[in-house]
């Protein structure tokens, strides 16, 4: 009979232990569910944070590009201001430059290089200076009639590079 009592006590302890084990397992299962939920929230928050960082970097890149554009436009303003000023100077000298180029085209075609240079440098330019006709200093008619790119193109097409051929 004492052994039966011990067995009954042991069975009661086992039953209590199993009950406690079930309660602990239920508590662990609840904690695991909560951990899984918190893990999902953490992943969502991390994804949101990464998205915000990416958006901030993209916005910063756009701001940097806008800043470069504004600075570039400011530089262009300076360049355009200088260009406008040079156009004002060119406009005031345009009359004399065009007069010299037109006279050159109209009158010197039949003459050789020496006579051409003499007419331009010894007669026309001093006369224009005496009459105070504004013109570019050191003006040569060919600079008004052709640009460097056009002259280079003529050379590549076989035109000799002497002054007479260019004129």
C-alpha positions, 0 to 999 in steps of 0.5 A: 500500500505505501508503494501505491501511495508513492505511485499516486503521489508520483502520478499527481506530481507528473500530472502537475508537471505536465500541466505546467509543461503545457502552460509553459509551451502555450506561453512559449508559443504565444511568445513565438507568435509575438516574436514573429509579429515583431519581426514582421514589424521590424522588417517593415520598419527597416524597409520603410527606413531604407526607402526613406534613405533612398528617397533622401539620396535621390532628392539630394542628388536632384538638389545637387544637379539643380545647384550645378544647373543654377551655377552653370546658368549664372556662368552663362549670364556672365558670358552672355553679358560679355557677349552683349557688350562685345556686340555693342562695340562691334555694332559701333565699328560695323559701319567701317568694317563693312565699308572696307570689306565692300570696297575690297570686294567691289574694287580690288578684284582685278589687281595683284596682291601688292596693289590690293594691300596698297589700296587697303593699307595706304589709302582706304584705312588712313582715309577712314581714320581721317574721316573718323569712321569707326572700325575695328583696329587692324581690320583686314577685309578677309576677316569680314568676308570669311571665317577661319573654318571656311578658309581651312575648308578651302585649304582641304579642298586644294586651294593654295594657302597664299594671301592672294588665293585666300582673297 
